[in-house]
Amino acid sequence: MSLPKRILVVDDDDDDREIFLEVISELDSTIISNTAVNGAEGLEKLASADPLPGMIFLDLNMPVMNGPEFLRRIKNIEHLKNIPIVIFSTSSDEWAIREVKALGVTHFITKPDKFKDWRTAIRPFIT
Amino acid sequence: MKFKGVSIRAKLIRLISTISAISLSIVFAALFVYEIVSYRENSIREMNVLANILAANSTAALAFNDAEAGHEILSAVKSEPLITAAILFSADGKILTGFIADSTETTIPVGPADYDFEIRAGNIEGFVPVMLGEKKIGTLYIRRSTEDTQRRLLLYAFIAGSVIIVSFTLTYFLSNRLERTISNPLISLSNLSRQISEQHDYSVRASDAADGEIGQLNEAFNTMLAKIEIQNNEIQKHNQELEFRIEERTKAYRQEKEFAEVVVNSSLVLIAVLDPEMRFIGYNDKCEEEFGLKREQVLGKKFDEVMPQIKGTLTYNSLLRALNGEYVHNPQYRSGVTGAFYESFMRPLRNENNEIYAALMTAHNINAFVEANAELQKRNSDLEQFAYVASHDLQEPLRKVLLFTDRLNEELTNKNEAVVRYIDKIDQAARRMSNLIRDVLAYSRLSQLEGSFVATDLNDVLAQIRIDLELYIEEKKATITSQRLPVVMGNTLQLNQLFSNLINNALKFSDKNPIVEITCALASREEVISQNLPDVSLTYAKIQVIDYGVGFDPRHSEKIFTLFQRLHQDKKYEGTGIGLALCKKIVANHHGSIGVNSIPGAGSTFTIFLPINPI
């Protein structure tokens, strides 16, 4: 996987976004991270993004527009559908995980409860 | 003589009378003939004598041709009224003198033909010669009427007739009396027979006064009667016994019938019986209540005739199947007739020749149950949904507590012993809560994730668990042995969780080098029935997970499967109290059962019954 210099993090949880960005900058400070609080904002960010992010980290359980819906949308948009997606969820999102697997997503991370586990989980995708 | 249909008495009288009449007639006829013959001979001889005397006396008159003298001689016989004519002829054939009683008579015999007498036209007449010495000097003709003879014969006939009549009458009366000695015993025997045949009284006897053949007959008759009486008494005794028994049976039968009717009509279950033409032959009170039709309205009528909407329904088709020999159980369906929910059971009824003569239907209204069940299911589902959502939402803040405790731990420098201990406490508590939530989530998800059942090889499931628990098994220095396990229809993930939980427990509740044995056998029929399994017709595998760990008080064998039930206070055996409740739910999902036997300090044996994949 080519190293993404730009990433988009779509997650409604402030704490998770904060930790996420912290881990990313710790692992590679050159990465430019963009964030959105739900699927709808994620689509907006993508619409105005130039250049496009090389990878999207996506939470599933979000208000306004959830992860699966966001996925369905971008899979129907020609220039977006090939951006690699990493699902970033809690273990209780099993239903949604099934759904997005059906949409062809193959990368999943369960949100850990130890900070060092976050590093371990994210590292493979950005280094 | 007509004898047929005539009484023996009349027969005898007729016989005797006829015989005596015939014999008397023959006697009289013979006498009559003899009388006629002897009279004829006598008359002719008398006439001959009389004529010869007259001829001798007339010799002088003829010799002297003296008519007067001749006339005088003849006058002697003229006074005799029976002499109707006497004539003297001279030798030349001329009449010398004579008389004829009847003056109108014109035929005077002329010339003597011969000298003999004969009977002609009611008279005896004849000629005799008048002789003088050796010389014939004339002829005498004399005629005598036979009127007296005729009178005499008439009288004779009259007497004979009278005698016959009198003797006939006497014979009749005598025979009438005599025949009684014969016919009376016979008649009384005959009357006795009639009386016996009419009154069936075999105790009577024929009189023994008679002797001879009649007496023998009476005796034989009496012997026969005595035998018949004995036999009759026996028969009557048997009959009475039989009647008594029949009466007893009838009574018992009536009681049984009444008992059965009361039971059937007191039933809270609908009971109906239909013959092979689908006509009602049985219909209890509960049916009347549910269908709103009286027994009199349906008995003998076809089901679809009294309830047209029944045709083609499950009930109707099930009854047809029952009439074909099937046992049909319909656990729950809505009736096309009443609109209510029922559970029903239909079976064939067979006679002693094993032929189906009817179908029995029993059904009960489960409307209230179905409604309550639906309500319960909805509530349960709501509750599970709530548990799911709640535990999901609880998990998130907890993850944050753990995460930020971890961060705090990383960031803090110069931690004293107390701080390290407090942070550790926070982490442990949060982790425990996280486990709890995870298990509650798993439990509530069992209902939500009812995926399709597939043929699952339990040997594969066990192999996967060995891999998952590899580290734990190694750490515990445990030995897990297993017999060959069956293939069952089930949800692989759930079955994995079931055995995983049981093996985990077995390892957890054993102190040193635990040994876990997994055995498998086909469940016996008795076991299947005693386990109260949902479908006793299936084949079940009996799988046991045996450990030799700490065990528990067997009083808790039931309680242990309820949610949040923990038996051990020891921190070492700490758990969430959900694992076995989860196992129970999984086994129930798979239409099986689970139970446990335990001896404190000796170990526990968990026994699972699962239906075996029929393929």
Interface residues (C-beta under 8 A of the other chain):
Chain A: D13 D15 I19 T90 S91 S92 E94 K111 P112 D113 K114 F115 K116
Chain B: S391 H392 Q395 E396 R399 K400 L402 L403 F404 D406 R407 E410 S434 R438 L441 R445 L449
